[in-house]
Amino acid sequence: MVNKIALVTGGSRGLGKDMALSLAKKNIDVILTYHSKKEEAEIVVAAIQENGQKAVALPLDVGNLKSFDHFINLVSEALHTNWNRGRIDFLINNAGMGAHIPIADVTEEIFDNFLNVHFKGVYFLTQKLLLKMNDGGGIIFISSGTTRFSVPGYSVYAPMKGAIEVLSRYVAKEYGRRGIRSNVVAPGAIQTDFNNGANRDNPERVALMTRLTALGRAGNADDIGSVVAFLCTDDAKWINGQRIEVSGGVNI
């Protein structure tokens, strides 16, 4: 049996790391990207290989659109070298950054940086990788619970994620004839190092998340990775064009 291959952006840490490991548990091989921490990415690769799957780590700055053609070449080389193939099966658009910035403090530079990383970069990377995707595959866009409920300080981040959710439905519509599914996974607040560990290292914030969440606890990375991996299996073959919030029932 030929294993399928998933590409996970930002797969060296946090949610992306757990997504990559969860995919490997479903017998899916992984190409993961990292921005600057190659050592952390290689640790994830080693863990996946210990599970019996193939994995490769490649550098990528999702905010630098001029680097995408070079990245696509790296993907092609990795596919031929490690799998003797030319296409991937799944793309998980996970890479990103966070910041708590009041509207009054948002500059054009900050806005453009979030735009490039969270929407423009995702759009054009998806466009390019769709050309290297097998029919019957799938794309998962990682959004946020903050597109449903408002959190002061996320006026730049959340609208970019909202744009991604609309994009996902258009991908589902335009590429459905190829059997390519497109869905959104929208985590709530998760305890990782994202946004400088704001949801992990601040006891008051963790307590607040616990009070606001119906299941009575803050979220963990493995609450998200398993859902992403599920969407890359045949068990999810009829899920398409959907936004799936994975937040434990926060703010309901």
N, C-alpha and C positions, 0 to 999 in steps of 0.2 A: 504494500500500500504506500502510495506517495503522500508524504505529509504536506499539508498546506502551510503557507508562509504568511505571517502577519508582520507589518511594519508599524512599530510603535514610536511615535516621536516623544522625546522627553522620557525615555524609558530607563534612565539610570538611577532614579530616586523617586521617592514619594509614591503617588498614585500610579505613575507610569511603570515603576519598578514592579509593583504588585500586579499590574496588568500583564506585563511580560511573563512573570512567573506563573500567573494563572493560565495564560495561554499555553505555556509549556505543559502544564498539567492536563490540558485537553489534547495533547499530542500535536500541537501546532508549533512549528519552528518560528523563530523570531529574528527580525532585524530591528534593533533598537537604536535610537539616536541619543546623543548627549551634546550639550552645548560646550562645556568646558572641563567637566570632571570625568576624564577618560578612565581613571582608576576605578571609580564607582561603577561605571558602565561595564568594565571588564569583570567585576565581581558578579554582576547580574548575569553576564554571559556564562561565567563559570558555573553558576548555580543552575542555569538552564541546561547546560551540557551534562551536569551531574544527574539531571532528571532523564537524560537519554535523548534530548532534543538538540537540534542544531541552533546556534545563535551567533550573531555578529553585531558588533557595535560600530556605528559610523558617526562622525561629527556632523552637526547641523545647527545652524542658527536660523530659526524659522522667521526671524525678523529681517533677515538679509536676503531679499528676493533675488539679487544678482548672483547669489551662490547656488541657486537651485539647480541650474544645468549641471554644474560640477557634482552636486549631490546625486543627481539622477545617474550620472556616469558611475559614481561610487556604488550605487545600488546595483546597477547592471553588472559591474565587475564582481561584486559580492555574490550575486545570484549565480553567475556562471561558474565562479570558483568553488563555491560551497554546495551548490545544488544542481549545477549543470542545467539551469533553467533561466528563463528570461523574464518571468512575471511573478508578481506577488498575488496573494488572494485577499488579504485584508489590510486596510489602512486605519490606524487609530490615531486621530489628530488630538494628541494630549498635551504637547509641550506648551508652556506658557509661564507667565509670572503674575504675581498679584501685588497690590499695594492699596493701602487705605488712604485715600486722598480726598479731602473735602472739595466740593465744586469750586470754591473760591481759590483753591490752590492749584488747580489743574492748569498747566501751561500747554501751549501748542506742541512743544517737544514731547511732553508726557503723553498727550493724546495720540500723536503720530506713532510713538513707540508701541502703545497698546494696540493701535490700529494695525500696524505691521505684524505684530506677533500673533494677535488673537483673531484677526479677520483676513486682512489682505494676504498675509503669508499663508494662512490656512487655505484660502481660496485657490491661490495659484499653485501651491504644492499639490493640492488635491487634483487640480486640473492636469498637472503633469503626470502624476502617479496613476491616474485613471487610464492613461495610455499604456501603462505597464501592469495592468490588473487583469487577471483572468475573469472571464464571464462566470457568473455564479458566485462571485465574491461579495465583499461588503466593506462599507466605510462606517466608522463610528466617530462622531464628533463629541468631544467632551465639553459640556457647557457648565451650568451652575444653577443652583437653586435660586440665586439672586436675579434670575430672569423672571421668576414668579413672585417673589417677595422682595421688598426694597430694604437695603442695608445702607445707611449713611456712610459715605466714603467710597462707594463702589459705582459712582456715576459714569466712570469711563469703562471699567472692566465689564460690568453687567450688560450694557448695550452692545458691546462687541460680541459677547456670548449670545445675545438675542439675535444678532445678525447671523451667527453660525447656525442657529436653530432653523431660521428661514432657508438658509443655503442647503441644509441637509434635506429638506423636503423637495427642493428643486433637483438635487442630485438623484433622489429617489425617483422622481418623475422622468427625468431625462435619461437615466441609465437603467431603468427597470427592465427594458426590453433585452438587456444583456444579462438579466438575472442578478444585477448588482443591487444589494440592499443598502439603504442609508438610514442610520438612526442616530439619535442623540442620547447620551447618558449624562444626566445632570446631577452631580453630587451636591449634597448639602455641605456644611462645614465639617471638614475631616482633619483629624490630628496627624499632620505631617509637617515637614519643614517648609511647605509652601507659604509664601508671604512671610518669610522669616519666622516660621513656626508660630504664628499668631494664634492659631487654633489648638496648638499643642502645649505651649509653654506658659500660657496665661491662665492661672487657676480660675480667675473670675469669669473669663470667657468660656472656659470648659464648663463651669457650673451653669452659665447662662444657656449654653447649647443643650445641656442635659435637661434643663427645665422646659425649654421650648420644643423638645423632641418627644413625640408620642411614645417611642420605645424607651425613653428614659435614660439615654446615654449619648455621649458624643460619638461621632463616626470614626472608623478606622480605615486604613488603606485597603485592607482585605474585604471590606464591605463593597468596594467598587470594582476591584479587579475581577472578581468572580462573575459579575454581571456582564462586564465587557467580554470576557472569555465565552460566556454562554451565547452572546449574540454572534459569535464567530463559529457556532456549531450548527449542525443541521436541525437541532431542536428548535432553533430560532428562525427557521427558513421562511416563515410566513409573517415575520415582524419586519415592517418596512415603513419608513416615513414617520417614525414615532419619536416622541420625547419621553424618555423614561427617567423620572426623577428617583434617585437613590439616596434618600436623606433621612430615613427612619421616621418619616412623618413630622418634619419640622414645620412649624408655623401653619398647621392645618386647623 
